[in-house]
Amino acid sequence: MRKNAAAIGLITLSVFGFGQENKTDSLNVRTIEDVKLHKAGNPNKAKTFTTKSNLDVMENPQATAIVTHEIIEQQQAQQLSDVVRNVNGMYITSARGGSQDSFGARGYTFGNENIYKNGARINSGVFPEVSGMERVEVLKGGAAILYGNVAPGGIINMITKKPLFHQGGSVALSAGSWDNYKVALDFYDGLSKSSAFRVNGAFEDKGSFRDNITSQKYYFNPSFLFNISDKTQLIVEGDYLKNYFTPDFGVGTLVLDTKTSRSVINDLLDIRKNAGADFQYQNAQMATSTITLNHQINTNWNLNFVGSYQNYTKDFFGNERMQWNLQNNGSYLWNRSLTRTYNEQNYGSLQANLNGEFKTGQIKHKLLFGADADYLQSDNYTYFLQRQNGSWNNGALVYGTNGNNTSGNILLTDEATWASGYEPETAKQSLTRTPTRRVGVYLQDLVSITEKFKLLAGIRWSYLENMAVLKTNYQFDTQNFSKTSTAGKLSKNAFSPRVGLVYEWTENFMTFASYTNSFVPNTGNDVNGKSLDPSVVDQWEVGFKKNLFSNTLAFNATAYQIDNSNLAQMAAFNSAGQVNTDTNIKELTGKTRSRGVEVDITGNPLPNLSVIAGYSYNHMTYLETPNTDGSFIEGERIVRTPMNTANASVFYTFDKYVKGLKIGATAFYTGNRYGGWNNLKDANGNQKTDRLIPMNGFTQVDFSLGYQYKKILIQGKLANVFDVLNYNVHENYSVNPIMPRNYYLTLTYKL
């Protein structure tokens, strides 16, 4: 908490200090560069911050999506998952413990390396606050040349609201089902002719349709802008988020056969019921400070610098891995246990980008030259837990009926057995510190060979160093401890090329083809503590971008193929053969291939009508795996990858008859997919497990209604109108039902 407060405090003090010294009478006022999109907007007419370059969307041989703040507000989005549902091909892979939404695209799960805010990586282990977002940009496919070791599916970049030189803002009060309450504040104004500020803040207190599940979230986002000269602009931002909530691992799975791990979704338990301990908690905090400097050298060249520091902590104490095992008498038991962990990450990053436009003869160039570097220190604490008799347990503690430490078994059909007892004392057991540092240099050039035919070529050199992992062993929270180095220093580097062809038939229609090769260093270690070999990923993409109805509507389509030389995933078991709970223990599972098609349409065909719609098809399978005991099976579809997804959103605002009335509807379809784990071979190459959990597809529909009168806006949403039941499944245990039919109301006053 001290580091969180220090990060925000240092920013605020430095900004106010700068503001006192800044002379404004000789400075020209510059406006904020922004994506000039109205309502849904045509993303093909925008320039995106995420590409780090001067490329227009129509010049970039890559699929791009933008969700504007108008869409976020009119859909009354509560989570980032509500926002990305507007991006075709994006889907939720899981909601582990109710602590975060994990996203996927093109068959790949997005980790910390794929989630960004204002161009800098952020930790994905917490629900971001959406009320402070100006827009969300999604760059699909290969992004390694710009961002280094990212998963192949793409990246999400959240752009926060920036200061403005005129006074304005809003106050919003929201209420929803199950005691869901929220207040959000946004205020901006000019401090002088050359400086401005903005403050976003929110507080949310909500319950759940699930028993004994609550959440409180605090958010504070101050930002300041200084026009140092008519060519230089400085933006300083602080971002603090605290989320205190009850961990929720859902209803769990029914394990029908422990030898093969055959399991199904638990449909015997009411989705409202919660078998976890009544005192469990998770406290997640994230404080981020970001400094952005933009400098225009001349009309053709400009510089951009971004520096960011982030502190993230997660304190977890509770039950997890809810799996109900079938007994010989036909009953289902869960061997409930308690675990406490504490994680802290300190992350700093710097990046510099030089963009220029020039000619060599008759050939035009748009050049990007950049470099980035970051450092991550990840601390993971484990704890001793005290039994009822006063002795200390090494690792997870069984926690049965009334806190019974002799047997953790509770019965699915008897809620009386779920009763909690005492809350055990805890003491630090060990600390594992994992430092990592990375450096990258990249060069990219868009060459206009003719007015219509363009070539995009680039290359990145990446260096990754996994420094020695240090483990500290404690003795019941005393100062008696020992330190050992558990893994040696390892460094790797590689080149990642990119090439793309663009043909602009007209200013409103282009076709493209691209290829990227990326070096993906795999973080973490195998079950024996050794570093993992990197994966090499080849991506091919072809498509077109078309503007319709006088450029008011974008119609885009893309086809792709992604080959991964060796996919790294969290290991199912540790070196002792026990179920692995450490996300840093991974395994290389074999060569995979992901193929798919994406089609989307976005824009405002009529002044008062906004439309978003899309469809995607993806098929990702194992292509080659070792023919050894414990390897995966060729041709089997990768878990958590739906083959079909679709989305649609339509909103209309009346300017006649009932002026100010707004109506809208959204729908999102997630197709059939598998939860659980992929199956394994035996020593003879035959399938020996049955670990796939079939999951049916589902469609969720929301209806919205609003009315604007002068500065007052009243909105209402009925979500999951048809009360569809489905689940988000993390691996084979966190089975979280989606929210049943619910309502959400928002009253907004524009300042």
Phi, psi and omega in degrees: 000324180298319179293323177299311181295321180296320181299314179290318182297317180297319178298311184297316180296315181295323181292314180294325176297316178297319182296325180291329184271344189288127176267129190248345190291338182253008184259141176272144181277129176250148178269159178285131174287129183216161173282113184278078181242139179248131181057241179286316177077157176263106183295339180291345181261009186253165165249132184257142177293330188292334180282352179061008189227180177271012182293132167285157178302325180287347178263348187267118181281062185200145178285134183225143177226145178227129174247114186278166180293335175298317178293317179302317183285318183288335175272357181052049181297134179255333181228164176299330178297327176293328181285310186287350173298343178278359181252116184295142180088349176271145181205162177272126179271328179191171174224067191302115176065013183067016184265340184194158169261132175256134186250159176216159175202140178055031176092355185246141177276138179274123174256199179301331183287348185249358183246125185230156170227121182054037175086359180244143180299144172229161178287135183266011184273024179207153176287118178291154175273126187266345185294337180265010184270129172283320178193167175235124179253136177238120177255111186273159175078214186286123176231012185296325182297331182264329190234003176083223188278083176249151176296150189295342186295334181137191178222153173250129179235114180269122180257119182280161179292137185254160179299152175231157186272356175246158185280139178179187179143199182197158171234129183234134175242130183232150176213145181210186182302151176059048175056050179262113183230143181207142172234135182228138181234136176223121181220135179219155180189165174274141174269328178201190178293340185236007181219150181210165179219166174209142178230123172247141177207154179205149171227131182229133177228118184214154173261205183206158172291346177272141184297135171061031177247120180227164181207140172230133181229135176239137181220136179217125186221086174273145177215149183224144180233137179228124171270093185295324174209184179287356180236357185230131183227136180239130176238126179240129185227144169240149184212115182234131180224129175232131180227112178251120187207171177270120176299143184219109180261019169074214184263349178078185179245159172262111181273109185274335181211109183290335181289320181258353183069018178299125185218158174225165175299139179285100178257009178271343184255133175303135185295347178278340189281142181229117184266009181280166177297145187281354181252001186294153184207161168218130180239111181245134178226143178216124177239129183229138172236135183225135175237126179239128179239122177247129181225126177265111181291311173204195184293341185250346186229141176212155181242147176221129176237137176227124174238138184216143173229140182220137172240127181232133176227147176219120178248113184241135174213113180169194180268151172208184181051061179281105178226118181269115185267132180289129179260167181298332180274005177090357179273167179240128179242145171243124177276083187291138179223165178245142177221142170235134176222154174224126181237138175223135176232131172245123189226129176231143181215150175225142174212148178225136181226127176248121179244137179214150175236127183204177180236146165240101189070236178263002184266127179269148180230143165237105189257138172236125173233126185212168177210149176215158178208146176211162180221131180233128171243117183249121179248127179236117180259140168246165188225148163282147175238139184269131177284171179296331181276004177096346179283163183254139180259139179269102181098203183299144183248126177296143188216083183272210182300129183055032177076022182302123179268353179278318177224130179267004186292130170234154188259131182301319187271001183232098182296338179298332180285347182279352189306139177272160176237228182291160173261113186295146170288154180229158177212144182301134179255310181205158174232127174248116182253122183240105177265141178221139174225148185222149176220142177215146175229134185220151179222131182217141181220128171263114184255117177272092182295318169227181178295335183255326187258124184227148180239126174252122180226142180197167179208148178231138169253125183240141176230129179233134177233113171272108183281169184303131178278128183251127179246130178245127178255127180256167176232095177052047172067020176265181180274002178278111182209166177227149180242137177221149175266119187264346180208147182278168179289137181219131179232146181216150176212157181195165175256141178235108180270160175214137176216140180213148178243135180232132173235115180266098181297316172218178178291349181246007181211126178221153172238155183209161173214142182211158176221136174227146173236125184234144175262118184247096175295131182266116179285165181086186183226164175280184185294342179262008177085006181269149178292148180276146173292152178288161174256145176249127186240128174251130180231133174240142182211135174226151179178188177216159175228129186225132174261134183238165173050061178056043176069015181273347186225135176256132177235111187233150177215145183216142170236144186213161171217132181234122176249123179250124184294331181194099184288129177261130178224161176301132182291142180287327183226153177270186185295339179270003181081008179271160178300128184276129177246001183264114183291347178276349176268114187231174178216149174272124193253356178119174182285137179233158175225131178239125178233146180188174179224140178228135178227133179215156177221130186215139173152197182232082182297334173235154184306326184253013184238126174244138186227133171224130178207149180195159176218143176219147175236133178219137176225109182239125183223165169285129181263316178218134175220155178298146178268060183228165180299127178092000178274166183273174191253126179300140176087350181279136181291141181289140181295155176065024178238099178294140180285327182229136170223153178209151179216152178206142177212128179226126178228139180226135178247125181281133173246003175225165176064285178242071186300131180098351178284134180235132176232151181195165178211144175230151178215144180219127181246129173243123185280183179302141177205180180243138166264191179080213180237156173289154185284164184239155175268159169266188184296338180266003179087008179265155179293130181242353181235167177222070192260357179284136177248105182297138179227127181285156175285162180206157177236127178250129183239135177237142173247140182232148178215135180211163178215128180253123175230108183053245184265004184251131177235125176248127181230148175219146180223133170253109187261151183049058188306321185266012173052049181288140177254124172202182191221152164256127186240125174261113181054246184230026183213319182277096185251096186256116178297143174290161185292130176294182178308133183206166178238159178210126183241141179223130174247120184239134174244121180277124181284000000 
